[in-house]
Amino acid sequence: MKAMNILLFVLLSLLSCSKDDDPMQENPDTSMYFPANSGTEWETTSVTQLGWNTNAIGDLKNFLAQKNTKSFMILVNGRIVMEEYFNGHSASAEWEWNSAGKTLVAATTGIAQQEGLLNINNKVSDYIGTEWTNMPLEKENLIKVRHLLTMTSGIDETHQLMIPYNLTYVADAGTRWAYGNVFQKLTDIVAEASNQDFETYFNAKLKNKIGMNGYWNFGTIFTIYHSNTRSMARFGLLALNKGKWKDEQIINEAYFTESINSSQNINSSYGYLTWLNGKENFMIPGEQTVYNGFLVPNAQADMYAAMGANDQRIYVIPSKKMVIVRMGNASDPNNPNFAVSGFDNALWAKINAVIN
């Protein structure tokens, strides 16, 4: 009789427990969420749910508006916490990524490697032929695909037009870090290796898989991607999950991990066309000076970022499960083309006031 009473008590206890009371039930707000690849539905999380400082949001918005921002988003665990549009911009409007789009090129190059189409340790000339530069052949042959990903080709970075005549020797590949446009040759490499134009390959292997919109503008000087803000956030979410979207590993995780770690020992704050925070030193475009300290002191040390001229930004912060996007005109019109600026530190001071 005693055993039967114990059994009855256990059964009643189990029946009285609701699904919400189950300690093993995964909290939907802390699980990773991915929006559908089509449509506008996207789950949200409120600032109050996260325990953030609502009193600091107005100051953040005012700062963004004053700094010529067009759009701003924060995702946590893939869910939208903030989505703001300024100065007549809208959710459907497209804007240029500028050099933040370099990360798209790096990701596509990684996909081509995992498909066996190329190897980043091979010479560039293996894919696009010799005499693609104006360098002696023995110097040109030193340049590997990896050097284009890491800004260490040794090519004169002061020329913007990427024609062979302008691609002149400054240093042996791998011995000098300099920020420039020669990364654009990666699009030619992927096109040759895949036997199709770069945009067709990119659309099939990356864009369509994560539901991005947008298009590439292959100009005579710059190669720039344009999209709406949510598409930028989608790529940030892919990056937060180290190349995985839902159940598909789109970018090989080992390659992606390489891309968000120091790619060379000259500028420790640079991976594969990606900026890294939390390193001992950093270099900036247009200079050969090595500065001590974090790239963005106010940001989390584990942050990695896509950064483009006029302050186009995707910040990815794994420790916070967070993605932050900023699109717009230059925060400082007197400094419009600088890919890394004091704007980042000032913005992060405002963000920290909200999230901490």
Contacts in CASP RR format, 6 or more apart in sequence:
PFRMAT RR
TARGET T0000
AUTHOR 0000-0000-0000
METHOD contacts of the structure
MODEL  1
MKAMNILLFVLLSLLSCSKDDDPMQENPDTSMYFPANSGTEWETTSVTQL
GWNTNAIGDLKNFLAQKNTKSFMILVNGRIVMEEYFNGHSASAEWEWNSA
GKTLVAATTGIAQQEGLLNINNKVSDYIGTEWTNMPLEKENLIKVRHLLT
MTSGIDETHQLMIPYNLTYVADAGTRWAYGNVFQKLTDIVAEASNQDFET
YFNAKLKNKIGMNGYWNFGTIFTIYHSNTRSMARFGLLALNKGKWKDEQI
INEAYFTESINSSQNINSSYGYLTWLNGKENFMIPGEQTVYNGFLVPNAQ
ADMYAAMGANDQRIYVIPSKKMVIVRMGNASDPNNPNFAVSGFDNALWAK
INAVIN
19 25 0 8 1.000
29 45 0 8 1.000
29 49 0 8 1.000
29 77 0 8 1.000
29 79 0 8 1.000
30 77 0 8 1.000
31 77 0 8 1.000
32 77 0 8 1.000
32 78 0 8 1.000
32 241 0 8 1.000
32 321 0 8 1.000
33 43 0 8 1.000
33 77 0 8 1.000
33 78 0 8 1.000
33 79 0 8 1.000
34 78 0 8 1.000
34 237 0 8 1.000
34 245 0 8 1.000
34 246 0 8 1.000
35 41 0 8 1.000
35 42 0 8 1.000
35 43 0 8 1.000
35 78 0 8 1.000
35 234 0 8 1.000
37 208 0 8 1.000
37 209 0 8 1.000
37 210 0 8 1.000
37 211 0 8 1.000
38 211 0 8 1.000
40 91 0 8 1.000
42 79 0 8 1.000
42 80 0 8 1.000
42 230 0 8 1.000
43 78 0 8 1.000
43 79 0 8 1.000
43 80 0 8 1.000
44 79 0 8 1.000
44 80 0 8 1.000
44 81 0 8 1.000
45 76 0 8 1.000
45 77 0 8 1.000
45 79 0 8 1.000
45 80 0 8 1.000
45 81 0 8 1.000
46 81 0 8 1.000
47 54 0 8 1.000
47 57 0 8 1.000
47 81 0 8 1.000
47 82 0 8 1.000
47 354 0 8 1.000
48 54 0 8 1.000
50 76 0 8 1.000
50 81 0 8 1.000
50 355 0 8 1.000
52 81 0 8 1.000
52 354 0 8 1.000
52 355 0 8 1.000
53 353 0 8 1.000
53 354 0 8 1.000
53 355 0 8 1.000
53 356 0 8 1.000
56 350 0 8 1.000
56 353 0 8 1.000
56 354 0 8 1.000
57 82 0 8 1.000
57 354 0 8 1.000
59 350 0 8 1.000
59 353 0 8 1.000
60 350 0 8 1.000
60 351 0 8 1.000
60 353 0 8 1.000
60 354 0 8 1.000
61 84 0 8 1.000
63 346 0 8 1.000
63 347 0 8 1.000
63 350 0 8 1.000
64 72 0 8 1.000
64 84 0 8 1.000
64 86 0 8 1.000
64 326 0 8 1.000
64 347 0 8 1.000
64 350 0 8 1.000
65 86 0 8 1.000
65 87 0 8 1.000
67 311 0 8 1.000
67 331 0 8 1.000
67 343 0 8 1.000
67 347 0 8 1.000
68 87 0 8 1.000
68 328 0 8 1.000
68 329 0 8 1.000
68 330 0 8 1.000
68 331 0 8 1.000
68 333 0 8 1.000
69 86 0 8 1.000
69 87 0 8 1.000
69 326 0 8 1.000
69 327 0 8 1.000
69 328 0 8 1.000
69 331 0 8 1.000
70 85 0 8 1.000
70 86 0 8 1.000
70 87 0 8 1.000
70 88 0 8 1.000
70 89 0 8 1.000
70 93 0 8 1.000
70 95 0 8 1.000
70 229 0 8 1.000
70 327 0 8 1.000
70 328 0 8 1.000
70 329 0 8 1.000
71 83 0 8 1.000
71 84 0 8 1.000
71 85 0 8 1.000
71 86 0 8 1.000
71 89 0 8 1.000
71 91 0 8 1.000
71 95 0 8 1.000
71 229 0 8 1.000
71 325 0 8 1.000
71 326 0 8 1.000
71 327 0 8 1.000
71 328 0 8 1.000
72 82 0 8 1.000
72 83 0 8 1.000
72 84 0 8 1.000
72 86 0 8 1.000
72 324 0 8 1.000
72 325 0 8 1.000
72 326 0 8 1.000
72 327 0 8 1.000
73 80 0 8 1.000
73 82 0 8 1.000
73 83 0 8 1.000
73 84 0 8 1.000
73 229 0 8 1.000
73 230 0 8 1.000
73 232 0 8 1.000
73 233 0 8 1.000
73 323 0 8 1.000
73 324 0 8 1.000
73 325 0 8 1.000
74 80 0 8 1.000
74 81 0 8 1.000
74 82 0 8 1.000
74 322 0 8 1.000
74 323 0 8 1.000
74 324 0 8 1.000
74 351 0 8 1.000
75 81 0 8 1.000
75 233 0 8 1.000
75 236 0 8 1.000
75 237 0 8 1.000
75 240 0 8 1.000
75 322 0 8 1.000
75 323 0 8 1.000
75 324 0 8 1.000
76 320 0 8 1.000
76 321 0 8 1.000
76 322 0 8 1.000
77 321 0 8 1.000
78 237 0 8 1.000
78 240 0 8 1.000
78 321 0 8 1.000
78 323 0 8 1.000
83 91 0 8 1.000
83 229 0 8 1.000
85 91 0 8 1.000
85 229 0 8 1.000
89 95 0 8 1.000
89 327 0 8 1.000
89 328 0 8 1.000
91 228 0 8 1.000
91 229 0 8 1.000
91 230 0 8 1.000
92 228 0 8 1.000
93 228 0 8 1.000
94 213 0 8 1.000
94 214 0 8 1.000
94 226 0 8 1.000
94 227 0 8 1.000
94 228 0 8 1.000
95 226 0 8 1.000
95 227 0 8 1.000
95 228 0 8 1.000
95 229 0 8 1.000
95 312 0 8 1.000
95 327 0 8 1.000
95 328 0 8 1.000
96 217 0 8 1.000
96 224 0 8 1.000
96 225 0 8 1.000
96 226 0 8 1.000
96 312 0 8 1.000
97 104 0 8 1.000
97 224 0 8 1.000
97 225 0 8 1.000
97 226 0 8 1.000
97 227 0 8 1.000
97 232 0 8 1.000
97 306 0 8 1.000
97 308 0 8 1.000
97 312 0 8 1.000
97 327 0 8 1.000
98 222 0 8 1.000
98 224 0 8 1.000
98 308 0 8 1.000
98 309 0 8 1.000
98 310 0 8 1.000
98 312 0 8 1.000
98 339 0 8 1.000
99 306 0 8 1.000
99 307 0 8 1.000
99 308 0 8 1.000
99 309 0 8 1.000
99 312 0 8 1.000
99 339 0 8 1.000
100 232 0 8 1.000
100 306 0 8 1.000
100 307 0 8 1.000
100 308 0 8 1.000
100 312 0 8 1.000
100 313 0 8 1.000
100 314 0 8 1.000
101 224 0 8 1.000
101 225 0 8 1.000
101 306 0 8 1.000
101 308 0 8 1.000
102 183 0 8 1.000
102 273 0 8 1.000
102 274 0 8 1.000
102 306 0 8 1.000
102 308 0 8 1.000
103 235 0 8 1.000
103 239 0 8 1.000
103 273 0 8 1.000
103 274 0 8 1.000
103 306 0 8 1.000
103 314 0 8 1.000
104 202 0 8 1.000
104 206 0 8 1.000
104 225 0 8 1.000
104 235 0 8 1.000
105 183 0 8 1.000
105 184 0 8 1.000
105 186 0 8 1.000
105 187 0 8 1.000
105 223 0 8 1.000
105 273 0 8 1.000
106 149 0 8 1.000
106 186 0 8 1.000
106 259 0 8 1.000
106 272 0 8 1.000
106 273 0 8 1.000
106 274 0 8 1.000
107 206 0 8 1.000
107 235 0 8 1.000
107 238 0 8 1.000
107 243 0 8 1.000
107 251 0 8 1.000
107 256 0 8 1.000
107 259 0 8 1.000
108 186 0 8 1.000
108 190 0 8 1.000
108 198 0 8 1.000
108 201 0 8 1.000
108 202 0 8 1.000
108 205 0 8 1.000
108 206 0 8 1.000
109 118 0 8 1.000
109 120 0 8 1.000
109 145 0 8 1.000
109 149 0 8 1.000
109 186 0 8 1.000
109 189 0 8 1.000
109 190 0 8 1.000
109 272 0 8 1.000
110 120 0 8 1.000
110 251 0 8 1.000
110 252 0 8 1.000
110 255 0 8 1.000
111 205 0 8 1.000
111 206 0 8 1.000
111 250 0 8 1.000
111 251 0 8 1.000
111 252 0 8 1.000
112 118 0 8 1.000
112 189 0 8 1.000
112 190 0 8 1.000
112 193 0 8 1.000
112 194 0 8 1.000
112 201 0 8 1.000
112 205 0 8 1.000
113 119 0 8 1.000
113 120 0 8 1.000
113 252 0 8 1.000
113 255 0 8 1.000
114 251 0 8 1.000
114 252 0 8 1.000
114 255 0 8 1.000
117 190 0 8 1.000
117 193 0 8 1.000
117 194 0 8 1.000
118 127 0 8 1.000
118 145 0 8 1.000
118 189 0 8 1.000
118 190 0 8 1.000
118 193 0 8 1.000
119 145 0 8 1.000
120 144 0 8 1.000
120 145 0 8 1.000
120 146 0 8 1.000
120 149 0 8 1.000
121 144 0 8 1.000
121 145 0 8 1.000
121 146 0 8 1.000
122 144 0 8 1.000
122 145 0 8 1.000
123 141 0 8 1.000
123 143 0 8 1.000
123 144 0 8 1.000
123 145 0 8 1.000
124 132 0 8 1.000
124 140 0 8 1.000
124 143 0 8 1.000
124 144 0 8 1.000
124 145 0 8 1.000
124 147 0 8 1.000
124 148 0 8 1.000
124 185 0 8 1.000
124 189 0 8 1.000
125 132 0 8 1.000
125 140 0 8 1.000
125 141 0 8 1.000
125 143 0 8 1.000
127 145 0 8 1.000
127 188 0 8 1.000
127 189 0 8 1.000
127 192 0 8 1.000
127 193 0 8 1.000
128 185 0 8 1.000
128 188 0 8 1.000
128 189 0 8 1.000
128 192 0 8 1.000
130 137 0 8 1.000
130 140 0 8 1.000
130 141 0 8 1.000
131 137 0 8 1.000
131 140 0 8 1.000
131 164 0 8 1.000
132 140 0 8 1.000
132 164 0 8 1.000
132 167 0 8 1.000
132 185 0 8 1.000
133 139 0 8 1.000
133 140 0 8 1.000
133 143 0 8 1.000
133 155 0 8 1.000
133 164 0 8 1.000
133 167 0 8 1.000
133 168 0 8 1.000
133 169 0 8 1.000
134 164 0 8 1.000
134 165 0 8 1.000
134 166 0 8 1.000
134 167 0 8 1.000
134 168 0 8 1.000
134 169 0 8 1.000
135 155 0 8 1.000
135 167 0 8 1.000
135 168 0 8 1.000
135 169 0 8 1.000
136 169 0 8 1.000
139 169 0 8 1.000
139 172 0 8 1.000
139 173 0 8 1.000
142 172 0 8 1.000
142 173 0 8 1.000
142 174 0 8 1.000
143 153 0 8 1.000
143 154 0 8 1.000
143 155 0 8 1.000
143 173 0 8 1.000
144 173 0 8 1.000
145 186 0 8 1.000
145 189 0 8 1.000
146 263 0 8 1.000
147 153 0 8 1.000
147 154 0 8 1.000
147 173 0 8 1.000
147 174 0 8 1.000
148 182 0 8 1.000
148 183 0 8 1.000
148 185 0 8 1.000
148 186 0 8 1.000
148 189 0 8 1.000
149 183 0 8 1.000
149 186 0 8 1.000
149 259 0 8 1.000
149 263 0 8 1.000
149 271 0 8 1.000
149 272 0 8 1.000
149 273 0 8 1.000
150 174 0 8 1.000
150 177 0 8 1.000
150 263 0 8 1.000
150 264 0 8 1.000
150 270 0 8 1.000
150 271 0 8 1.000
150 272 0 8 1.000
151 157 0 8 1.000
151 177 0 8 1.000
151 178 0 8 1.000
151 179 0 8 1.000
151 180 0 8 1.000
151 183 0 8 1.000
151 267 0 8 1.000
151 270 0 8 1.000
151 273 0 8 1.000
152 173 0 8 1.000
152 174 0 8 1.000
152 175 0 8 1.000
152 176 0 8 1.000
152 177 0 8 1.000
152 178 0 8 1.000
152 263 0 8 1.000
152 264 0 8 1.000
152 266 0 8 1.000
153 173 0 8 1.000
153 174 0 8 1.000
153 182 0 8 1.000
154 169 0 8 1.000
154 170 0 8 1.000
154 171 0 8 1.000
154 172 0 8 1.000
154 173 0 8 1.000
154 174 0 8 1.000
154 175 0 8 1.000
154 176 0 8 1.000
154 178 0 8 1.000
155 167 0 8 1.000
155 168 0 8 1.000
155 169 0 8 1.000
155 170 0 8 1.000
155 182 0 8 1.000
156 166 0 8 1.000
156 167 0 8 1.000
156 168 0 8 1.000
156 169 0 8 1.000
156 170 0 8 1.000
157 170 0 8 1.000
157 178 0 8 1.000
157 179 0 8 1.000
157 180 0 8 1.000
157 181 0 8 1.000
157 182 0 8 1.000
157 286 0 8 1.000
159 166 0 8 1.000
159 167 0 8 1.000
159 168 0 8 1.000
159 181 0 8 1.000
160 181 0 8 1.000
160 221 0 8 1.000
160 222 0 8 1.000
161 220 0 8 1.000
161 221 0 8 1.000
162 181 0 8 1.000
162 182 0 8 1.000
162 184 0 8 1.000
162 185 0 8 1.000
162 221 0 8 1.000
167 182 0 8 1.000
170 176 0 8 1.000
170 178 0 8 1.000
174 264 0 8 1.000
174 266 0 8 1.000
175 266 0 8 1.000
176 266 0 8 1.000
176 288 0 8 1.000
177 264 0 8 1.000
177 266 0 8 1.000
177 267 0 8 1.000
177 270 0 8 1.000
177 283 0 8 1.000
178 286 0 8 1.000
178 288 0 8 1.000
179 283 0 8 1.000
179 284 0 8 1.000
179 285 0 8 1.000
179 286 0 8 1.000
179 339 0 8 1.000
180 285 0 8 1.000
181 221 0 8 1.000
181 222 0 8 1.000
183 273 0 8 1.000
184 223 0 8 1.000
187 198 0 8 1.000
187 218 0 8 1.000
187 223 0 8 1.000
188 198 0 8 1.000
190 198 0 8 1.000
190 201 0 8 1.000
190 202 0 8 1.000
191 197 0 8 1.000
191 198 0 8 1.000
191 201 0 8 1.000
194 201 0 8 1.000
198 216 0 8 1.000
198 218 0 8 1.000
199 215 0 8 1.000
199 216 0 8 1.000
199 218 0 8 1.000
202 216 0 8 1.000
205 250 0 8 1.000
206 212 0 8 1.000
206 250 0 8 1.000
206 251 0 8 1.000
207 214 0 8 1.000
209 245 0 8 1.000
209 248 0 8 1.000
209 250 0 8 1.000
210 234 0 8 1.000
210 235 0 8 1.000
210 237 0 8 1.000
210 238 0 8 1.000
210 245 0 8 1.000
210 250 0 8 1.000
211 231 0 8 1.000
211 234 0 8 1.000
212 227 0 8 1.000
212 231 0 8 1.000
212 234 0 8 1.000
212 235 0 8 1.000
213 227 0 8 1.000
213 228 0 8 1.000
213 231 0 8 1.000
214 225 0 8 1.000
214 226 0 8 1.000
214 227 0 8 1.000
214 228 0 8 1.000
214 231 0 8 1.000
215 225 0 8 1.000
215 226 0 8 1.000
215 227 0 8 1.000
216 223 0 8 1.000
216 224 0 8 1.000
216 225 0 8 1.000
216 226 0 8 1.000
217 223 0 8 1.000
217 224 0 8 1.000
217 225 0 8 1.000
217 226 0 8 1.000
229 325 0 8 1.000
229 327 0 8 1.000
232 314 0 8 1.000
232 325 0 8 1.000
232 327 0 8 1.000
233 314 0 8 1.000
233 323 0 8 1.000
233 325 0 8 1.000
235 306 0 8 1.000
235 314 0 8 1.000
236 306 0 8 1.000
236 314 0 8 1.000
236 316 0 8 1.000
236 323 0 8 1.000
236 325 0 8 1.000
237 245 0 8 1.000
237 323 0 8 1.000
238 244 0 8 1.000
238 245 0 8 1.000
238 250 0 8 1.000
238 251 0 8 1.000
239 256 0 8 1.000
239 260 0 8 1.000
239 304 0 8 1.000
239 306 0 8 1.000
239 314 0 8 1.000
239 316 0 8 1.000
239 323 0 8 1.000
240 316 0 8 1.000
240 318 0 8 1.000
240 321 0 8 1.000
240 322 0 8 1.000
240 323 0 8 1.000
242 251 0 8 1.000
242 253 0 8 1.000
242 256 0 8 1.000
242 257 0 8 1.000
243 249 0 8 1.000
243 250 0 8 1.000
243 251 0 8 1.000
243 253 0 8 1.000
243 256 0 8 1.000
244 250 0 8 1.000
244 251 0 8 1.000
244 253 0 8 1.000
258 271 0 8 1.000
258 272 0 8 1.000
259 271 0 8 1.000
259 272 0 8 1.000
259 273 0 8 1.000
259 274 0 8 1.000
260 271 0 8 1.000
260 274 0 8 1.000
260 276 0 8 1.000
260 304 0 8 1.000
261 271 0 8 1.000
261 276 0 8 1.000
262 268 0 8 1.000
262 269 0 8 1.000
262 270 0 8 1.000
262 271 0 8 1.000
262 276 0 8 1.000
262 279 0 8 1.000
263 270 0 8 1.000
263 271 0 8 1.000
263 272 0 8 1.000
264 270 0 8 1.000
266 283 0 8 1.000
266 290 0 8 1.000
267 281 0 8 1.000
267 282 0 8 1.000
267 283 0 8 1.000
267 290 0 8 1.000
268 276 0 8 1.000
268 279 0 8 1.000
268 280 0 8 1.000
268 281 0 8 1.000
268 282 0 8 1.000
269 275 0 8 1.000
269 276 0 8 1.000
269 277 0 8 1.000
269 278 0 8 1.000
269 279 0 8 1.000
269 281 0 8 1.000
269 282 0 8 1.000
269 283 0 8 1.000
269 295 0 8 1.000
270 276 0 8 1.000
270 282 0 8 1.000
270 283 0 8 1.000
274 304 0 8 1.000
274 305 0 8 1.000
274 306 0 8 1.000
275 295 0 8 1.000
275 304 0 8 1.000
275 305 0 8 1.000
275 306 0 8 1.000
275 307 0 8 1.000
275 340 0 8 1.000
276 295 0 8 1.000
276 303 0 8 1.000
276 304 0 8 1.000
276 305 0 8 1.000
277 294 0 8 1.000
277 295 0 8 1.000
277 296 0 8 1.000
277 299 0 8 1.000
277 300 0 8 1.000
277 301 0 8 1.000
277 302 0 8 1.000
277 303 0 8 1.000
277 304 0 8 1.000
277 305 0 8 1.000
278 293 0 8 1.000
278 294 0 8 1.000
278 295 0 8 1.000
278 301 0 8 1.000
278 302 0 8 1.000
278 303 0 8 1.000
279 293 0 8 1.000
279 294 0 8 1.000
279 295 0 8 1.000
280 292 0 8 1.000
280 293 0 8 1.000
281 290 0 8 1.000
281 291 0 8 1.000
281 292 0 8 1.000
281 293 0 8 1.000
282 290 0 8 1.000
282 291 0 8 1.000
282 293 0 8 1.000
282 294 0 8 1.000
282 295 0 8 1.000
282 340 0 8 1.000
283 289 0 8 1.000
283 290 0 8 1.000
283 291 0 8 1.000
284 291 0 8 1.000
284 338 0 8 1.000
284 339 0 8 1.000
284 340 0 8 1.000
285 338 0 8 1.000
285 339 0 8 1.000
285 340 0 8 1.000
294 301 0 8 1.000
295 340 0 8 1.000
295 344 0 8 1.000
296 303 0 8 1.000
296 305 0 8 1.000
296 344 0 8 1.000
296 345 0 8 1.000
296 348 0 8 1.000
297 345 0 8 1.000
298 344 0 8 1.000
298 345 0 8 1.000
298 348 0 8 1.000
298 349 0 8 1.000
298 352 0 8 1.000
299 315 0 8 1.000
299 317 0 8 1.000
299 344 0 8 1.000
299 345 0 8 1.000
299 348 0 8 1.000
300 317 0 8 1.000
300 319 0 8 1.000
300 320 0 8 1.000
302 317 0 8 1.000
302 318 0 8 1.000
302 319 0 8 1.000
303 315 0 8 1.000
303 316 0 8 1.000
303 317 0 8 1.000
304 316 0 8 1.000
305 313 0 8 1.000
305 314 0 8 1.000
305 315 0 8 1.000
305 316 0 8 1.000
306 312 0 8 1.000
306 313 0 8 1.000
306 314 0 8 1.000
307 313 0 8 1.000
307 339 0 8 1.000
307 340 0 8 1.000
307 344 0 8 1.000
308 339 0 8 1.000
309 330 0 8 1.000
309 336 0 8 1.000
309 337 0 8 1.000
309 338 0 8 1.000
309 339 0 8 1.000
310 328 0 8 1.000
310 329 0 8 1.000
310 330 0 8 1.000
310 336 0 8 1.000
310 337 0 8 1.000
311 326 0 8 1.000
311 328 0 8 1.000
311 330 0 8 1.000
311 331 0 8 1.000
311 341 0 8 1.000
311 343 0 8 1.000
311 344 0 8 1.000
312 326 0 8 1.000
312 327 0 8 1.000
312 328 0 8 1.000
313 324 0 8 1.000
313 325 0 8 1.000
313 326 0 8 1.000
313 327 0 8 1.000
313 344 0 8 1.000
314 323 0 8 1.000
314 324 0 8 1.000
314 325 0 8 1.000
315 322 0 8 1.000
315 323 0 8 1.000
315 324 0 8 1.000
315 325 0 8 1.000
316 322 0 8 1.000
316 323 0 8 1.000
317 323 0 8 1.000
317 324 0 8 1.000
320 355 0 8 1.000
322 355 0 8 1.000
324 351 0 8 1.000
326 347 0 8 1.000
329 336 0 8 1.000
330 336 0 8 1.000
330 337 0 8 1.000
331 341 0 8 1.000
331 343 0 8 1.000
332 341 0 8 1.000
332 343 0 8 1.000
335 341 0 8 1.000
END
